């Protein structure tokens, strides 16, 4: 059986999962550092009141950390009370902003590497074309597609009849 693009992409997604986990870990570290800065800047009484009566507060999920004229935006945070819901400004130490910047650079590098690996895996699988060649030349990828080699199982795709029925339905 030949390898379809959908199957190649599915295998590539499974193979880049460790890179995705690394990206998530780095982002979680970035969020943890930022939330610590936020926690220190908001008085405990307001935090307690926010936890009890969240619906009465303006909630922000992103922030701009600044030190002097330098600003660093961080998004994807848990909600916190803020007078301005769109990137509120909170002052942070230079070291904290540098840590967040380093994490951002590392996240960007891992994302670029993930994209390259993903595209390379897809291209390699489409070039090899058959299960037999993949088994011989790319055994790491074969582990992820071995279940589709059986005649009883098919890869993720629409049968030709379903495709034609869908196309006929919208043809004028």
N, C-alpha and C positions, 0 to 999 in steps of 0.2 A: 504494500500500500504506500502511496506517495504521501509526503508530508504537506499539509495545507498551511497557509499563512496563519490561520487561526490557531492551529495546533502548535506551530513554531512560536507564536507569541505567548501561548499558554505555558509552554516549557520555559521560555525566557523569563517570564514572570516568576516561575517557581525557582529558577536558578539565581535570580537577583534578590531573593528574599533576605539573605544575610545583609546585603547592602542597605535594603530598606529598613531593617532593624537597626542598623548603625545610625542611619539618618534620624530615626525616631528617638534613639537614645541621646544623640547630640542635641536634638530639639528639646527633649525633655529636660536636659541639663540647662539649656539656655532659659527655658521657662522657669525652672527652679530658682536660678540665680535672680532673674527679674522679679519673681514673686516675693523673694526675700527682701529685695529693695523696696518693693511696694508695701510689704508688711511693716517694715521699719518706718515708712513715711506716713502711714495712716495711724492715728491714735487708736488705742485699744477700745475705747468706748464706742467710737464710730464703727469699728469692725464688729463688735458685739451687736450693736443695733442693726447693722447691715445684715448679719446672719439671721436675726429675728424677723426683720421687716424688709426683706430684699426688694419687694415690689414697689416700695416708696422711694427707692434710690435710683439715680442715674447710674447705669452699669457700663463699664468699659471693658473690652476684651483685648485691647491693644494699648501700647504705651510708647511714649517717646522719652527715653532717658537722656539727660543732658548734663554736660559739665562745661561750663563756660560757653563757648560758641559751638562746641561739638555736640551733635545729636545722633542718637541711635534708636531706630524704631524696632519694636518687637511686637509681633502679633501672635495670636493663638493662645492667649492666656485664659485662665479661669476668670470669671467676672469679679470685679472689685469696684467699690464705690468711688465715684468720680463726679466732679462738677461738670466735666466735659466728656462725653462718651466717645469722641473721636480723637484718638491719640493724645490723651492728656500728658502733660509734661511733669516729670518728676526728676529732681536732681539726684545724681548718683556719683560715686567716686570714679575717678579716672580708671582705676584698676578693674572695677566691675565692667565698665564699658569696654575696656580692652579685652577682658575675658569673653564677653558676649560677641565682640567682633571676631576674635579667634575662632569661636565656635561657629559663627556664621560662615567664615571662610572655609572651615573644615566641612561644614554641611554642604556648601556649594561644590567643593572638590569631590565629595562622595557622590553627590547627585550627578555630576558630570561623568564620573567613572561608571555609575549605574547605567546611565544612558548609553555609554559606549559599549558596555558589556551586553546590555539588552539587545542593541542593534546588531552586535557581532554574533550573538547566539542565533537570532532570527535569520540573519544572512547565511550563517553556516548551515543551519538546518535546511533552509530552502535550497542551498547549493548541493548538499548531500542528497536530498530528495527522497530517499527510501529508508525504511527501517533498518535494512541490512547494512547499508553504508554508515548509517548513524551508529549502529551497534559496533562496527569495526573502528570507526574513526573518532567518535565522540561519545564514549561510554558514559560520561557524566550526564549528558543530556538523555541518553537512552534510558536511564533509570526512571526518568519522569514520563516517558512516552511508552514504556513497555506495556502498560495496561491497554493501550489502544491497538497493539499489534494483533490481538485476537480478532477473529472475524466477527465474533458476537458483539464486540464493542466498536463504536464509531467515534470519530473525533467530533468536536463541537462544530457543527455546520448545519445548514438547512438542506434538506433533500431538494433535488432539482424540481420535482413536482410542486413543492411548496413555494419555491421561488417563482416559478412560472404562474401559479395561481395568484400570488400576490401582485405580480406585474400586470396580469390580465385584469385584476380588480380595479386598477387605477388607470388603465388604458381607455382613452375616449374613443 
